[in-house]
Structure formats: C-alpha cells, structure tokens
C-alpha cells in the first residue's frame, strides 16, 4: 500500500469480504457506524485486520476519532506512507 487509493482499495475489500457490506454502500464519505452499520466490536476487528495487513501497531486512541471511511484511510496512511 503506497497511496491513499491503495489503502482505500484494501479497506473496501475488507469491508465487503469480512463485514459483508454492500460494495455500493462504501465510499470515502460513508460513516462507519451510521451508513455501514459497524458497531464497536466491528471497529476492533477492523483495526486488527488493518494491523495484520500493514504490520504496524495502530493506536486505539487515534482510531476512536475515526468516523468515516476517509478517516480510516487517513489514519492508515499516516502509518504506512
């Protein structure tokens, strides 16, 4: 993952495959909890998946501020770029 677009693609695939979210519902402005119906357990699972993929430790406190797909991409981007 070298660009924000790469991160988005990986995140998109995780949301579709792991969380069974309709691909058409996912966009950068989609709210994780309201639009995509993720709950706090899903958010933890997402952090774990992203940590596995990036090999980087993701700060749970930083992730508490995440609300949209764009926010997730920005946080992961800080770790890998």
Buried (B, 14 or more C-beta within 10 A) or exposed (E): BEEBEBBBEBBBEBBBEEBEBEEEEBBBEBEBBEBBEBEEEBBEBBBEBBBEBBEEEBEEEBBEEBEBBBBBBBBBBEBBE
